[in-house]
Amino acid sequence: MLAFAKVGASADMPPRATAPRQGPYHSVMPESVAPTTPGRRRIIVVAASIVLALALLYLVRLTALEIGKTEGDLPPVSALQLPMGSAVLSEQRACASGGCWLEIRVRPPEGMTPTSLAEAIGATPGGGHPGTWWDPRSISFYGEPADDALEIQLDYWR
């Protein structure tokens, strides 16, 4: 016949160490990791919520740019980053079957030729600027010297 010993404390067994308290505010963690208190947890949740909300707003902005884009979209003249002393003489919108572009006539600053202005701003064949985080559409432009000014074609599409 099998004999079963009673499980539990007996006189010949040393006392058991009590287990650490368990619960929402007590947990078993290595000493190097600080416990998360309700206040700290609230801060983490609020910060994560703010980051998530900003990411969603940014995605809404990108979606609006993508949905609303047309062949008629034109970048602002300020995208050219003209040197100090340059003057925009005229600005005209032109369109054809391939889309629209902005034709700008710029007078270079004193001591600069239209050709050197084109080189300074990168208005050479294939020139342009990559988009920014706010407006990721890349801007392309090309400039040709004409008399004492530089004629630039500026668009999003070429």
Secondary structure, DSSP 4 states (H G I P E B T S, - for coil): ----PPPS--TTSPPPPPPPP-BTTB----TTSPPPPHHHHHHHHHHHHHHHHHHHHHHHHHHHHHHH--TT----GGGG-PPTT-EEEEEEEEEETTEEEEEEEEEPPTT--HHHHHHHHT-STT-EE---SS----EEEEEEEETTEEEEEEES--
